[in-house]
């Protein structure tokens, strides 16, 4: 938890100082920033120190840094400000590359910044870390530095940490160090949460399904796994992520959902894929046996699965 807290502080500082050269484009044309690399370095270093035998399966590697000395120096400088030990550039690369492990019986999965486009806009993003043992998520931590502690209060303090341990509930902590509180889903709330990016899901079908189940409030749209957090604390009743019709074979990455799933489940909610199947984190870096995501307060889950199955774009795999 403390490693995610320090990573959140680093991300906040990078967002404050951000310059144009702090982001590069990966081979898949998605952006990666100084904060992605710095966050991964800090968390991988902390896990390596506490659990030296544990495997980490993370999103980033250091190749882009080693090809860009200016970016490398920026990342090293930020990591130096928040790490327990003073690192060299090679040490930072080594920490980042600890995330290159493979899925096995026990491993951590990490998205150092889930929602990089939101981060670049100065909007929502999350730092997502989960421990998976024999295919089951045992622990999840979501750091959401820009998320208001009360979503509909424009004056609310920003910055939340969600921590969930299997069979022990979900806690929310402010990033300013105040006391934690246990959070729960709400059966009284009727509101969708979904991604900002239309390429990530089928927003038109989401709207149709919302109408079918009588949800008329505008959806909460945000980048990153903060959507799981607002569901867990009762500000949304559904987080839905139907495959975009343009990419029907797309399968989700494990680091994009493992932490969020346990945060919702331990708050009393239900998380499956859009076919009602349990999420399987044991097959590799992508959940090859699952399509899309459906997270709810539980009460709406059966009705939503029925609505989804009736949508013609999803009727054929």
Legacy VTK file of the C-alpha trace (Angstrom):
# vtk DataFile Version 3.0
C-alpha trace
ASCII
DATASET POLYDATA
POINTS 317 float
0.000 0.000 0.000
2.784 2.439 0.865
4.417 1.793 -2.528
1.207 2.754 -4.358
0.939 5.840 -2.137
4.491 6.921 -3.109
3.765 6.177 -6.765
0.665 8.384 -6.531
2.787 11.204 -5.126
5.254 10.799 -7.994
2.434 10.882 -10.540
0.996 14.030 -8.981
4.385 15.718 -9.180
4.932 14.696 -12.800
1.463 15.954 -13.734
2.295 19.305 -12.134
5.653 19.572 -13.944
4.635 17.906 -17.225
6.502 18.955 -20.372
5.934 17.811 -23.948
8.916 15.441 -23.969
7.599 13.534 -20.925
5.479 11.242 -23.133
6.391 8.868 -25.962
4.355 6.587 -28.202
4.650 2.808 -27.915
4.571 0.402 -30.838
0.783 0.007 -30.476
0.493 3.830 -30.713
-0.629 4.165 -27.091
1.144 6.814 -24.993
3.509 6.145 -22.098
4.852 8.851 -19.814
7.579 9.615 -17.308
4.984 8.864 -14.634
4.225 5.359 -16.039
7.906 4.449 -15.832
8.488 6.103 -12.461
5.401 4.545 -10.885
6.369 1.074 -12.103
9.947 1.479 -10.873
8.870 2.462 -7.350
6.305 -0.310 -6.965
8.484 -3.056 -8.460
11.365 -1.998 -6.199
9.137 -2.178 -3.115
7.717 -5.602 -4.011
11.195 -6.897 -4.815
12.425 -5.783 -1.410
9.458 -7.187 0.534
8.891 -10.347 -1.532
12.121 -11.077 -3.431
10.848 -14.376 -4.849
7.564 -12.973 -6.159
6.882 -12.497 -9.871
5.509 -9.200 -11.199
3.495 -8.986 -14.432
3.357 -5.299 -15.374
2.474 -3.243 -18.424
5.736 -1.414 -19.141
9.396 -2.247 -19.813
12.470 -0.033 -19.999
13.219 -0.311 -23.733
11.809 3.113 -24.635
13.821 4.691 -21.815
17.080 3.117 -22.917
16.485 4.566 -26.385
15.770 8.061 -25.041
18.479 9.455 -22.690
16.542 12.665 -21.985
13.467 10.711 -20.887
15.688 8.361 -18.875
17.149 11.253 -16.918
13.709 12.672 -16.205
12.428 9.331 -14.904
15.532 8.763 -12.758
15.170 12.213 -11.237
11.576 11.607 -10.183
12.279 8.119 -8.862
15.219 9.523 -6.878
12.815 11.958 -5.177
10.489 9.218 -3.926
12.600 6.037 -3.652
14.080 4.801 -0.395
17.532 4.495 -2.004
19.302 6.707 -4.543
19.086 4.866 -7.896
21.288 4.961 -10.971
19.687 5.000 -14.422
20.497 1.298 -14.780
18.954 0.543 -11.390
15.731 2.288 -12.456
15.647 0.188 -15.641
16.214 -2.965 -13.605
13.343 -2.072 -11.280
11.009 -1.414 -14.218
11.999 -4.672 -15.906
11.122 -6.685 -12.806
7.634 -6.311 -14.257
8.475 -8.620 -17.142
7.461 -11.805 -15.342
4.987 -14.434 -16.473
1.666 -15.495 -14.998
2.036 -18.406 -12.570
0.726 -19.760 -9.266
1.568 -16.553 -7.355
2.239 -13.188 -8.960
1.536 -9.465 -8.757
0.017 -7.624 -11.687
0.576 -3.899 -12.074
-0.654 -1.085 -14.255
1.523 1.858 -13.188
-0.917 4.306 -14.790
-4.235 2.930 -15.973
-5.692 5.686 -18.125
-2.596 7.409 -19.507
-4.705 9.548 -21.838
-6.668 10.784 -18.825
-3.384 11.512 -17.060
-2.169 13.536 -20.036
-5.409 15.562 -20.005
-5.010 16.269 -16.302
-8.066 14.125 -15.661
-8.701 10.695 -14.089
-6.273 7.776 -13.976
-5.404 5.013 -11.522
-2.393 3.109 -10.235
-3.529 -0.520 -10.027
-1.773 -3.327 -8.154
-3.119 -6.809 -7.377
-1.807 -10.033 -5.885
-3.084 -13.210 -7.570
-2.612 -16.687 -6.071
-3.762 -19.808 -7.928
-5.876 -17.664 -10.228
-7.697 -15.834 -7.398
-7.181 -12.147 -6.646
-6.197 -11.951 -2.977
-5.332 -8.254 -2.623
-6.007 -5.140 -4.672
-4.858 -1.534 -4.311
-6.109 1.330 -6.478
-4.465 4.733 -6.207
-6.657 7.466 -7.747
-4.826 10.784 -7.233
-7.396 12.961 -9.035
-10.596 11.273 -7.880
-12.741 13.451 -5.588
-13.601 11.803 -2.303
-17.235 12.612 -3.132
-17.839 12.513 -6.853
-20.746 14.943 -7.035
-19.202 17.523 -4.689
-17.036 19.960 -6.703
-15.449 21.174 -3.457
-14.492 17.691 -2.269
-10.861 16.939 -1.611
-9.151 14.952 -4.368
-7.120 11.810 -3.995
-8.246 8.329 -2.872
-6.640 4.985 -2.184
-8.853 1.886 -2.344
-7.550 -1.250 -0.588
-9.321 -4.621 -0.675
-8.215 -7.916 0.852
-10.087 -11.141 0.172
-12.758 -11.728 2.846
-11.801 -8.551 4.722
-13.757 -5.863 2.885
-12.755 -2.699 1.028
-11.310 0.416 2.627
-10.968 3.914 1.169
-8.189 6.191 2.404
-7.616 9.848 1.516
-4.150 10.507 0.105
-3.564 13.142 2.777
-3.187 10.448 5.433
-6.544 10.800 7.198
-8.356 7.778 8.625
-9.691 5.082 6.332
-13.354 4.144 6.030
-14.983 0.908 4.973
-17.047 1.341 1.811
-19.994 -0.553 0.340
-21.941 -0.744 -2.896
-25.418 0.802 -3.034
-28.604 -0.845 -4.256
-30.319 2.557 -4.317
-27.991 4.185 -6.870
-28.941 3.931 -10.571
-26.030 5.137 -12.702
-23.647 3.706 -15.275
-19.877 4.125 -15.249
-17.952 3.630 -18.480
-14.754 4.530 -20.331
-14.121 7.901 -21.938
-12.537 6.389 -25.037
-15.091 5.045 -27.515
-12.469 2.677 -28.953
-12.364 0.841 -25.614
-16.026 -0.181 -25.564
-19.405 -0.009 -27.282
-20.862 3.220 -25.857
-23.929 3.171 -28.126
-24.994 -0.261 -26.886
-24.273 0.819 -23.306
-26.833 3.606 -23.761
-29.421 1.175 -25.128
-28.936 -1.187 -22.198
-29.157 1.654 -19.676
-32.514 2.608 -21.187
-33.720 -1.004 -21.017
-33.021 -1.233 -17.269
-34.429 2.221 -16.554
-31.185 4.095 -15.857
-31.712 7.624 -17.156
-28.963 9.631 -15.408
-25.981 10.566 -17.595
-23.130 8.047 -17.328
-19.993 8.654 -15.314
-17.189 8.610 -17.873
-13.611 8.403 -16.706
-10.316 6.833 -17.647
-8.759 4.110 -15.539
-9.988 1.827 -12.794
-11.409 4.648 -10.704
-14.737 3.453 -12.169
-14.471 0.402 -9.943
-13.865 2.693 -6.977
-16.974 4.825 -7.549
-19.040 1.641 -7.908
-17.562 0.188 -4.712
-18.425 3.304 -2.692
-21.991 3.476 -4.002
-21.834 6.334 -6.530
-22.561 4.081 -9.518
-24.525 0.856 -9.840
-22.923 -0.516 -13.026
-19.550 -0.441 -14.732
-19.889 -1.922 -18.192
-17.327 -2.516 -20.911
-18.789 -4.220 -23.953
-16.371 -5.060 -26.775
-16.315 -2.414 -29.485
-17.938 -3.846 -32.666
-14.869 -2.712 -34.627
-12.656 -5.025 -32.505
-14.901 -7.927 -31.424
-11.950 -10.219 -30.706
-10.310 -7.812 -28.254
-9.492 -9.367 -24.889
-8.779 -7.379 -21.739
-5.365 -7.195 -20.040
-5.230 -8.637 -16.536
-3.679 -5.500 -15.015
-6.627 -3.405 -16.217
-9.146 -5.236 -14.014
-7.646 -7.429 -11.265
-7.354 -4.722 -8.587
-10.670 -3.114 -9.494
-12.491 -6.437 -9.397
-11.576 -7.241 -5.798
-12.287 -3.662 -4.718
-15.880 -4.067 -5.972
-16.363 -7.648 -4.792
-15.174 -6.917 -1.260
-17.527 -3.924 -1.158
-20.446 -6.280 -1.875
-20.633 -6.105 -5.669
-20.383 -8.660 -8.469
-17.898 -8.726 -11.370
-18.007 -11.056 -14.400
-17.433 -10.808 -18.122
-20.350 -9.856 -20.397
-21.309 -13.538 -20.733
-21.592 -13.950 -16.964
-18.359 -15.932 -16.681
-15.872 -15.401 -13.855
-12.794 -13.403 -14.841
-9.836 -15.741 -15.409
-6.440 -14.257 -14.548
-4.529 -17.518 -14.980
-4.191 -17.710 -18.772
-1.568 -15.042 -19.410
-1.359 -11.292 -19.775
-4.766 -11.162 -21.426
-7.986 -12.777 -20.270
-8.323 -14.872 -23.401
-11.393 -16.728 -22.130
-13.411 -13.621 -21.261
-15.208 -10.966 -23.310
-15.715 -7.526 -21.865
-16.501 -6.600 -18.265
-19.672 -6.248 -16.223
-19.373 -4.985 -12.643
-22.548 -4.197 -10.692
-24.044 -3.718 -7.250
-25.245 -7.326 -7.590
-28.942 -6.567 -7.688
-28.833 -5.523 -11.359
-26.457 -8.235 -12.551
-28.931 -10.888 -13.830
-31.080 -8.311 -15.623
-28.056 -6.716 -17.281
-26.695 -10.058 -18.461
-30.063 -10.778 -20.045
-30.052 -7.381 -21.776
-26.512 -7.908 -23.034
-27.292 -11.344 -24.445
-30.196 -9.861 -26.413
-27.964 -7.361 -28.211
-27.296 -8.674 -31.736
-23.665 -7.455 -31.972
-22.790 -9.720 -29.018
-24.936 -12.710 -29.944
-22.088 -14.302 -31.943
-18.578 -14.758 -30.533
LINES 1 318
317 0 1 2 3 4 5 6 7 8 9 10 11 12 13 14 15 16 17 18 19 20 21 22 23 24 25 26 27 28 29 30 31 32 33 34 35 36 37 38 39 40 41 42 43 44 45 46 47 48 49 50 51 52 53 54 55 56 57 58 59 60 61 62 63 64 65 66 67 68 69 70 71 72 73 74 75 76 77 78 79 80 81 82 83 84 85 86 87 88 89 90 91 92 93 94 95 96 97 98 99 100 101 102 103 104 105 106 107 108 109 110 111 112 113 114 115 116 117 118 119 120 121 122 123 124 125 126 127 128 129 130 131 132 133 134 135 136 137 138 139 140 141 142 143 144 145 146 147 148 149 150 151 152 153 154 155 156 157 158 159 160 161 162 163 164 165 166 167 168 169 170 171 172 173 174 175 176 177 178 179 180 181 182 183 184 185 186 187 188 189 190 191 192 193 194 195 196 197 198 199 200 201 202 203 204 205 206 207 208 209 210 211 212 213 214 215 216 217 218 219 220 221 222 223 224 225 226 227 228 229 230 231 232 233 234 235 236 237 238 239 240 241 242 243 244 245 246 247 248 249 250 251 252 253 254 255 256 257 258 259 260 261 262 263 264 265 266 267 268 269 270 271 272 273 274 275 276 277 278 279 280 281 282 283 284 285 286 287 288 289 290 291 292 293 294 295 296 297 298 299 300 301 302 303 304 305 306 307 308 309 310 311 312 313 314 315 316
